[in-house]
Amino acid sequence: MATQRIDYTTLSLRDALDLAILIEEEAQERYEEFAAQMRLHHTPDAESFFRFMAGNEAKHGEQLALQRAALFRDEPRVVSRAMLWDVEAPEYDEVRAFMTPRQALEVALRAEQKAHAFFVEAQPHVQDPDVKELFDELRNEEVEHQRMVEAELAKLPPDSAADLVDVEDEPVAQ
């Protein structure tokens, strides 16, 4: 599991919502980083998709924040970003200078699968029924996100046999 120091047996609903918000924020920031990289490398289709995913993560984070505010107002956070790493955020080493839309979608699909696995793995350790229900909802949303990405993948033609890594320039000092 990609987290540290989280005791799922004592996780409150407030803490679970905070954790979910942090997961969405981390994924949003990573997609924004990837979009910036694609812009730098003049790869507009991959950039556009990563921006789309960042927007989805932001929207989901905002929904969770509204839910948290309605239930717990401005009670302080107990969980922190230091307690998680790459729960839903795509892996840094998956992005390359030149990516096809298919490759960008495949990166996102693996991130959604990873987030689903996180909630599946945490579920047996959760004691609070409200947290169990929230984690069920979040797990099911990850399945929906996977279906959305898979549907977009199905619309794309296969990538060509040429690997764009073969034409990348080596990094140089600016």
N, C-alpha and C positions, 0 to 999 in steps of 0.2 A: 504494500500500500504506500502511496506517495505522501504520507502525512507523518507527523511526529507529535508526540505528547498529547494526543487526543484520546480521552477515555470515553468511548462510546457508551459505556454502561451508565455513565452519569451525565450524559449530554442532555441539556435542557432544550426546549423548543427555541428559546431565544438564542442559545449558543448554536443550535443547528441552523437557524436562519442566518446568523452571522457567518457561519462557515460557508453556507451556500452562496451568500453574497460575495464573500472573498474569492471563492472558486470562480464565480462569473467574472469578477474584476480581473483576476489573473489571466483568464482565457482572453478576455477583451483586450487587455494590454498586449498579450503575445500576438494576437491577430493584427493589432495595429502596428507592432514592430515588423511583422512579416510583410504587411502591405507597404510599409515604408521601404523595406528592402527591395520589394518587387518594383516599386516606383524608381528607385535608384538604378535598377538593372533594366529598366524599360520593358517590363513584362506586365502590360496593363491588364490582361485578362486575369492573371493570378492575383494582381493587386486588387482588382475589383472584387473578386471573390473573398479575399481575406478581409476587405473592408465590410463586405456584407456580413461575414461571420462576426466581426467585431461588433457590428450593430445589433446582431441577434443576441450576443452575450450581454451587451449593455442593456437591451430591452428586458431580458430575463432578470438581470441584476436589479433593475429599477422596480420590477414587479415584486421581487422578493423584499426589497427595501421598504416598499409601501406596506407589504404584509407585516413586516417586522415593526414598523412604526405604529401601525394600527394596534398591534398587540402589546408592544413594550415601550411605546413612546421613545424617550431619549435615554433609556437605561444604558449604562456603559457596556461596551463589548468586553468579553472575557477571552474569546478566542482571537488569535492574531494571524496575520499573513505568514509569520514565521513558523506556524504550525502546519503549513501545507506547502506542497511543491508539485506542480504539474498534475493536478488532479484532472483538470479538463483542458488545460492549456496544451496546445500541440508542442511536440518536442522541438527544441532548437535545431537539432541536427537534421531535421527532415526538410528544411528549406534550402533551396539551392539558388544560385544566381538567376538561372533561367528555368522557369517552371511552366509547364503546360497547365491549362485549366484542369485537366484530369488529375494531374499530380497534386494540385492545390486541393481539389476535392478529396482526394485520397488521404491527404494530411488531416483534413477536417474530420473525415470519417473515423480515422484511428483515434483522434482526440475524443470524439463522441463515444466511441466504444470504451475508451479508457475511463471516461466519466461514469458510464453505466456500470462498469466493473467496480469502481470505487463504491458506489451505493449498494451494489449487490454484496460486496465483501463486508461493508460496515453493518449492514442490516442485522445479521445474527447477534451482534454485540449490543445493539440498541435496546434499552429497557423501557424508556418512556413511550407510551402509545402515540402521543402527538408527534414525536420525533420519527417513530416508525412510519406513521402516515405521511409525513413530509418527505422522508427518504423514498417511500414508495412512489409518490408523485414525481419526485426529481428523477428517479430511475426510469419511470415511464416516459418522462419528457425526453430523456436521452435517447430512448428507443425511437421516439417521434423525430428527433433531430437526425438520427441515423437514416431513417426512412427518407427524410427530405434530401439529405446529401446523396443517398443511393439513387433517388429519382433523378436528380440532376446529373449524376454520373451516367445513368442510362441514356440520357439525351446526347451525350458526347460521342464523337467518333473515337476509335482507338488512337492512341498516340502512334506516331511514326516509329519505325525501327531505329532511326538515328537517335542517339542519346545526346541531348544538348550539353551535357557535362563535357563531352569531347571538344566542344568549341569554346568553352569558357576560357577567359584569360586568367592567368595567375594574378593573385592580388599584388598590387604595387603600392608603394608609399605615395601619398598625394602631396 
